[in-house]
Amino acid sequence: MSNGKTYTGRGKSEAGFRHAATLAIKDAEKKHERSGLKGDPPAEYELTFKAKAKKGHSLSEYIVIAKGSI
């Protein structure tokens, strides 16, 4: 059952999107824990991928925003 609460986390990594996504979800789970609500954090997240790039170089930083609702 959803109570309409949404948790958003942000992750950054120089290694790749997967690492950044893991950090973003962990950040969202920490926010759920700090909220004091009982029960499990969201099990499914919507991910938004972003990247910083330098002209003439490969991507320099991967950024992921994770949004999950319970």
N, CA, C and O atoms as CSV, one atom per row, in Angstrom:
chain,resi,resn,atom,element,x,y,z
A,1,MET,N,N,0.845,-1.166,0.000
A,1,MET,CA,C,0.000,0.000,0.000
A,1,MET,C,C,0.899,1.239,0.000
A,1,MET,O,O,1.864,1.301,0.761
A,2,SER,N,N,0.598,2.195,-0.821
A,2,SER,CA,C,1.390,3.405,-0.925
A,2,SER,C,C,0.836,4.487,-0.011
A,2,SER,O,O,-0.373,4.712,0.044
A,3,ASN,N,N,1.728,5.150,0.700
A,3,ASN,CA,C,1.287,6.272,1.521
A,3,ASN,C,C,1.606,7.596,0.830
A,3,ASN,O,O,1.429,8.665,1.415
A,4,GLY,N,N,2.079,7.521,-0.419
A,4,GLY,CA,C,2.350,8.709,-1.191
A,4,GLY,C,C,3.672,9.378,-0.888
A,4,GLY,O,O,3.931,10.470,-1.392
A,5,LYS,N,N,4.519,8.759,-0.080
A,5,LYS,CA,C,5.803,9.343,0.277
A,5,LYS,C,C,6.842,8.975,-0.779
A,5,LYS,O,O,6.991,7.803,-1.126
A,6,THR,N,N,7.560,9.975,-1.291
A,6,THR,CA,C,8.594,9.766,-2.298
A,6,THR,C,C,9.953,10.088,-1.710
A,6,THR,O,O,10.111,11.077,-0.995
A,7,TYR,N,N,10.931,9.252,-2.010
A,7,TYR,CA,C,12.304,9.455,-1.545
A,7,TYR,C,C,13.204,9.610,-2.757
A,7,TYR,O,O,13.139,8.819,-3.698
A,8,THR,N,N,14.040,10.629,-2.727
A,8,THR,CA,C,14.957,10.903,-3.818
A,8,THR,C,C,16.382,10.856,-3.294
A,8,THR,O,O,16.692,11.411,-2.240
A,9,GLY,N,N,17.238,10.189,-4.044
A,9,GLY,CA,C,18.648,10.116,-3.687
A,9,GLY,C,C,19.502,10.521,-4.870
A,9,GLY,O,O,19.060,10.478,-6.018
A,10,ARG,N,N,20.719,10.910,-4.581
A,10,ARG,CA,C,21.630,11.364,-5.630
A,10,ARG,C,C,22.952,10.641,-5.454
A,10,ARG,O,O,23.451,10.499,-4.338
A,11,GLY,N,N,23.516,10.184,-6.567
A,11,GLY,CA,C,24.809,9.519,-6.532
A,11,GLY,C,C,25.708,10.047,-7.638
A,11,GLY,O,O,25.250,10.330,-8.745
A,12,LYS,N,N,26.994,10.176,-7.325
A,12,LYS,CA,C,27.985,10.632,-8.303
A,12,LYS,C,C,29.149,9.655,-8.303
A,12,LYS,O,O,29.528,9.116,-7.263
A,13,SER,N,N,29.709,9.437,-9.486
A,13,SER,CA,C,30.835,8.529,-9.592
A,13,SER,C,C,31.683,8.893,-10.803
A,13,SER,O,O,31.168,9.380,-11.809
A,14,GLU,N,N,32.960,8.658,-10.699
A,14,GLU,CA,C,33.845,8.799,-11.849
A,14,GLU,C,C,34.042,7.448,-12.524
A,14,GLU,O,O,34.636,7.377,-13.600
A,15,ALA,N,N,33.546,6.369,-11.902
A,15,ALA,CA,C,33.738,5.011,-12.416
A,15,ALA,C,C,32.670,4.612,-13.435
A,15,ALA,O,O,32.984,3.943,-14.420
A,16,GLY,N,N,31.414,5.010,-13.217
A,16,GLY,CA,C,30.369,4.620,-14.162
A,16,GLY,C,C,28.978,4.830,-13.605
A,16,GLY,O,O,28.791,5.143,-12.429
A,17,PHE,N,N,27.988,4.644,-14.504
A,17,PHE,CA,C,26.599,4.848,-14.122
A,17,PHE,C,C,26.139,3.829,-13.081
A,17,PHE,O,O,25.363,4.172,-12.189
A,18,ARG,N,N,26.599,2.597,-13.179
A,18,ARG,CA,C,26.161,1.583,-12.221
A,18,ARG,C,C,26.557,1.962,-10.799
A,18,ARG,O,O,25.750,1.841,-9.878
A,19,HIS,N,N,27.773,2.411,-10.619
A,19,HIS,CA,C,28.234,2.823,-9.291
A,19,HIS,C,C,27.441,4.034,-8.799
A,19,HIS,O,O,27.050,4.089,-7.633
A,20,ALA,N,N,27.208,4.992,-9.677
A,20,ALA,CA,C,26.434,6.183,-9.312
A,20,ALA,C,C,24.999,5.805,-8.943
A,20,ALA,O,O,24.433,6.377,-8.012
A,21,ALA,N,N,24.402,4.841,-9.666
A,21,ALA,CA,C,23.037,4.403,-9.359
A,21,ALA,C,C,22.976,3.728,-7.990
A,21,ALA,O,O,22.031,3.942,-7.231
A,22,THR,N,N,23.981,2.916,-7.676
A,22,THR,CA,C,24.032,2.260,-6.368
A,22,THR,C,C,24.090,3.299,-5.256
A,22,THR,O,O,23.392,3.173,-4.249
A,23,LEU,N,N,24.911,4.313,-5.431
A,23,LEU,CA,C,25.030,5.369,-4.425
A,23,LEU,C,C,23.724,6.160,-4.285
A,23,LEU,O,O,23.338,6.531,-3.177
A,24,ALA,N,N,23.050,6.414,-5.402
A,24,ALA,CA,C,21.792,7.165,-5.372
A,24,ALA,C,C,20.716,6.393,-4.616
A,24,ALA,O,O,19.978,6.978,-3.823
A,25,ILE,N,N,20.620,5.095,-4.850
A,25,ILE,CA,C,19.614,4.283,-4.157
A,25,ILE,C,C,19.930,4.187,-2.672
A,25,ILE,O,O,19.024,4.251,-1.840
A,26,LYS,N,N,21.198,4.033,-2.334
A,26,LYS,CA,C,21.584,4.003,-0.911
A,26,LYS,C,C,21.235,5.323,-0.232
A,26,LYS,O,O,20.807,5.333,0.922
A,27,ASP,N,N,21.416,6.435,-0.942
A,27,ASP,CA,C,21.070,7.749,-0.399
A,27,ASP,C,C,19.563,7.839,-0.143
A,27,ASP,O,O,19.140,8.342,0.898
A,28,ALA,N,N,18.759,7.357,-1.081
A,28,ALA,CA,C,17.304,7.375,-0.909
A,28,ALA,C,C,16.887,6.474,0.260
A,28,ALA,O,O,15.988,6.825,1.024
A,29,GLU,N,N,17.534,5.321,0.398
A,29,GLU,CA,C,17.208,4.415,1.506
A,29,GLU,C,C,17.557,5.042,2.858
A,29,GLU,O,O,16.834,4.853,3.836
A,30,LYS,N,N,18.651,5.780,2.913
A,30,LYS,CA,C,19.023,6.468,4.156
A,30,LYS,C,C,17.974,7.520,4.517
A,30,LYS,O,O,17.642,7.692,5.690
A,31,LYS,N,N,17.459,8.215,3.521
A,31,LYS,CA,C,16.423,9.221,3.768
A,31,LYS,C,C,15.156,8.559,4.298
A,31,LYS,O,O,14.495,9.108,5.179
A,32,HIS,N,N,14.814,7.389,3.773
A,32,HIS,CA,C,13.655,6.641,4.279
A,32,HIS,C,C,13.883,6.262,5.736
A,32,HIS,O,O,12.987,6.411,6.568
A,33,GLU,N,N,15.074,5.774,6.045
A,33,GLU,CA,C,15.403,5.372,7.417
A,33,GLU,C,C,15.307,6.552,8.378
A,33,GLU,O,O,14.768,6.419,9.476
A,34,ARG,N,N,15.827,7.699,7.968
A,34,ARG,CA,C,15.804,8.893,8.828
A,34,ARG,C,C,14.401,9.467,8.990
A,34,ARG,O,O,14.147,10.213,9.936
A,35,SER,N,N,13.489,9.130,8.081
A,35,SER,CA,C,12.134,9.680,8.154
A,35,SER,C,C,11.360,9.124,9.341
A,35,SER,O,O,10.389,9.731,9.793
A,36,GLY,N,N,11.788,7.968,9.848
A,36,GLY,CA,C,11.105,7.376,10.986
A,36,GLY,C,C,9.904,6.515,10.621
A,36,GLY,O,O,9.269,5.938,11.504
A,37,LEU,N,N,9.585,6.419,9.338
A,37,LEU,CA,C,8.467,5.564,8.926
A,37,LEU,C,C,8.856,4.106,9.077
A,37,LEU,O,O,9.982,3.714,8.771
A,38,LYS,N,N,7.933,3.327,9.541
A,38,LYS,CA,C,8.182,1.891,9.664
A,38,LYS,C,C,7.977,1.237,8.302
A,38,LYS,O,O,7.316,1.795,7.426
A,39,GLY,N,N,8.540,0.076,8.139
A,39,GLY,CA,C,8.393,-0.650,6.883
A,39,GLY,C,C,9.631,-0.503,6.015
A,39,GLY,O,O,10.575,0.215,6.342
A,40,ASP,N,N,9.587,-1.207,4.909
A,40,ASP,CA,C,10.715,-1.235,3.995
A,40,ASP,C,C,10.745,0.007,3.108
A,40,ASP,O,O,9.706,0.607,2.834
A,41,PRO,N,N,11.940,0.388,2.662
A,41,PRO,CA,C,12.042,1.487,1.698
A,41,PRO,C,C,11.476,1.034,0.346
A,41,PRO,O,O,11.163,-0.145,0.178
A,42,PRO,N,N,11.344,1.933,-0.599
A,42,PRO,CA,C,10.830,1.543,-1.914
A,42,PRO,C,C,11.651,0.401,-2.508
A,42,PRO,O,O,12.862,0.329,-2.301
A,43,ALA,N,N,10.994,-0.482,-3.241
A,43,ALA,CA,C,11.668,-1.606,-3.882
A,43,ALA,C,C,11.970,-1.311,-5.344
A,43,ALA,O,O,12.735,-2.037,-5.978
A,44,GLU,N,N,11.382,-0.261,-5.878
A,44,GLU,CA,C,11.580,0.087,-7.278
A,44,GLU,C,C,11.830,1.587,-7.380
A,44,GLU,O,O,11.163,2.385,-6.722
A,45,TYR,N,N,12.798,1.959,-8.210
A,45,TYR,CA,C,13.187,3.358,-8.355
A,45,TYR,C,C,13.188,3.765,-9.822
A,45,TYR,O,O,13.506,2.972,-10.708
A,46,GLU,N,N,12.830,5.002,-10.050
A,46,GLU,CA,C,12.961,5.615,-11.362
A,46,GLU,C,C,14.312,6.316,-11.354
A,46,GLU,O,O,14.594,7.114,-10.460
A,47,LEU,N,N,15.160,6.018,-12.361
A,47,LEU,CA,C,16.501,6.589,-12.399
A,47,LEU,C,C,16.628,7.603,-13.527
A,47,LEU,O,O,16.152,7.383,-14.640
A,48,THR,N,N,17.271,8.705,-13.219
A,48,THR,CA,C,17.592,9.720,-14.212
A,48,THR,C,C,19.110,9.775,-14.319
A,48,THR,O,O,19.801,9.957,-13.317
A,49,PHE,N,N,19.626,9.618,-15.528
A,49,PHE,CA,C,21.068,9.611,-15.750
A,49,PHE,C,C,21.525,10.940,-16.330
A,49,PHE,O,O,20.898,11.495,-17.233
A,50,LYS,N,N,22.631,11.435,-15.792
A,50,LYS,CA,C,23.261,12.656,-16.293
A,50,LYS,C,C,24.762,12.407,-16.339
A,50,LYS,O,O,25.253,11.473,-15.705
A,51,ALA,N,N,25.495,13.227,-17.080
A,51,ALA,CA,C,26.949,13.089,-17.121
A,51,ALA,C,C,27.586,14.448,-17.347
A,51,ALA,O,O,27.025,15.316,-18.015
A,52,LYS,N,N,28.772,14.611,-16.775
A,52,LYS,CA,C,29.570,15.798,-17.048
A,52,LYS,C,C,30.668,15.375,-18.014
A,52,LYS,O,O,31.258,14.304,-17.874
A,53,ALA,N,N,30.927,16.215,-18.980
A,53,ALA,CA,C,31.936,15.894,-19.985
A,53,ALA,C,C,32.829,17.102,-20.232
A,53,ALA,O,O,32.422,18.252,-20.062
A,54,LYS,N,N,34.045,16.807,-20.632
A,54,LYS,CA,C,34.982,17.858,-21.029
A,54,LYS,C,C,35.197,17.708,-22.527
A,54,LYS,O,O,35.351,16.594,-23.028
A,55,LYS,N,N,35.209,18.814,-23.231
A,55,LYS,CA,C,35.362,18.787,-24.673
A,55,LYS,C,C,36.629,18.019,-25.055
A,55,LYS,O,O,37.714,18.287,-24.539
A,56,GLY,N,N,36.469,17.068,-25.959
A,56,GLY,CA,C,37.598,16.292,-26.438
A,56,GLY,C,C,38.022,15.154,-25.524
A,56,GLY,O,O,39.001,14.464,-25.807
A,57,HIS,N,N,37.291,14.951,-24.425
A,57,HIS,CA,C,37.630,13.895,-23.486
A,57,HIS,C,C,36.410,12.994,-23.258
A,57,HIS,O,O,35.296,13.327,-23.661
A,58,SER,N,N,36.634,11.881,-22.624
A,58,SER,CA,C,35.513,11.013,-22.285
A,58,SER,C,C,34.743,11.632,-21.115
A,58,SER,O,O,35.139,12.669,-20.581
A,59,LEU,N,N,33.673,11.006,-20.735
A,59,LEU,CA,C,32.870,11.510,-19.626
A,59,LEU,C,C,33.712,11.583,-18.358
A,59,LEU,O,O,34.512,10.688,-18.083
A,60,SER,N,N,33.531,12.645,-17.595
A,60,SER,CA,C,34.354,12.825,-16.402
A,60,SER,C,C,33.619,12.493,-15.115
A,60,SER,O,O,34.249,12.157,-14.112
A,61,GLU,N,N,32.279,12.584,-15.130
A,61,GLU,CA,C,31.507,12.284,-13.923
A,61,GLU,C,C,30.118,11.801,-14.308
A,61,GLU,O,O,29.454,12.391,-15.160
A,62,TYR,N,N,29.691,10.728,-13.672
A,62,TYR,CA,C,28.376,10.157,-13.900
A,62,TYR,C,C,27.487,10.535,-12.722
A,62,TYR,O,O,27.889,10.416,-11.565
A,63,ILE,N,N,26.286,10.989,-13.026
A,63,ILE,CA,C,25.354,11.445,-11.989
A,63,ILE,C,C,24.028,10.716,-12.182
A,63,ILE,O,O,23.506,10.634,-13.294
A,64,VAL,N,N,23.488,10.185,-11.075
A,64,VAL,CA,C,22.207,9.480,-11.143
A,64,VAL,C,C,21.296,10.029,-10.043
A,64,VAL,O,O,21.721,10.216,-8.902
A,65,ILE,N,N,20.048,10.281,-10.403
A,65,ILE,CA,C,19.005,10.675,-9.462
A,65,ILE,C,C,18.046,9.485,-9.373
A,65,ILE,O,O,17.516,9.036,-10.389
A,66,ALA,N,N,17.825,8.978,-8.162
A,66,ALA,CA,C,16.905,7.854,-7.949
A,66,ALA,C,C,15.673,8.367,-7.216
A,66,ALA,O,O,15.786,9.073,-6.214
A,67,LYS,N,N,14.486,8.004,-7.726
A,67,LYS,CA,C,13.236,8.436,-7.099
A,67,LYS,C,C,12.367,7.196,-6.887
A,67,LYS,O,O,12.055,6.473,-7.833
A,68,GLY,N,N,11.985,6.966,-5.639
A,68,GLY,CA,C,11.139,5.824,-5.321
A,68,GLY,C,C,10.005,6.232,-4.395
A,68,GLY,O,O,10.177,7.100,-3.539
A,69,SER,N,N,8.860,5.614,-4.564
A,69,SER,CA,C,7.683,5.924,-3.733
A,69,SER,C,C,7.206,4.675,-3.013
A,69,SER,O,O,7.305,3.559,-3.522
A,70,ILE,N,N,6.678,4.900,-1.797
A,70,ILE,CA,C,6.071,3.796,-1.061
A,70,ILE,C,C,4.627,4.124,-0.781
A,70,ILE,O,O,3.921,3.325,-0.166
